[in-house]
Amino acid sequence: MTQRVAILGLGTMGMGMAKNLLKAGFTVTAYNRTSAKAAPLAAAGARIAETPADAAREADIILSMLSDDDASRTAWTGEKGALNGAKQGAVLIESSTITPAWIAELSGFASERKLHLLDAPVTGSRLQAEGGQLIFLVGGDSGVLERARPVLAAMSKEIVLLGPIGSGARMKLINNFLAGVQVASLAEAMAWIERSDLDREQALKILCNGAPGSPLINTISARMVAATYDVNFLLSLMRKDLHYAGADAATLAIELHTAKAAEGRFVDAVSGGYGNKDMSAVVEPLRPK
């Protein structure tokens, strides 16, 4: 029997993920806080629910892809939350980039209701979500993962089981910590190059092809040069992720000095009005006006 899937959140990532579930033949019910944004998914064959609880009611798998701890808590808990609508035995998949602390709390709520939770954030951005090329970083029970695997496989190129609940959330923060620091340092390097007498194209070719080069540096430097900031990864969310990374590392007595510095660059960009742009726009406050 085809699994029935509820998806909570149709933002930059969630919309592409939901469309891939429909393409794979799953019955999809979706909830989005701004219901008008759900119209394209309704046209593709999904049912649009008025509340997370309504979306979850008949679902075998309930997946959340939201912005932060607060949004996740709101979607899962309370009278209108998905936990209140979920049927006994359903599998919950939290794919938002959130803190291990909130995942641990959500796991307790799920266990009380005889529900099964996986934390399964993803690597990849909008293009990978649309193309079904995400990598799921999973924390939780291997047997529960096998139940959810067909759903995750429809949206991904790889599914990695990392360990117990919370492992996926922590790995995602480590991943985004390193990405955010690279992007912030690239913004500073870009400004340094642009204010000097160096040829920008030549300088970036050296950096991208040399030791500092990486897929991220190559992609983000091109976006900074073009200064077109259509969202692949929302700038304000990288600021949040760096903050969460620092807080989680602190629970293990590690101070992420570079995360603090990088977060400062993203804070400046948010203050400058770039929070709703792609994270590559972090360079803009460093450019002369």
Beta strands, then each sheet from edge to edge (+ up, - down):
strand 1: 4-8
strand 2: 27-31
strand 3: 47-48
strand 4: 61-64
strand 5: 91-94
strand 6: 116-119
strand 7: 122-123
strand 8: 134-139
strand 9: 156-163
sheet 1: 3+ 2+ 1+ 4+ 5+ 6+
sheet 2: 7+ 8- 9-
end
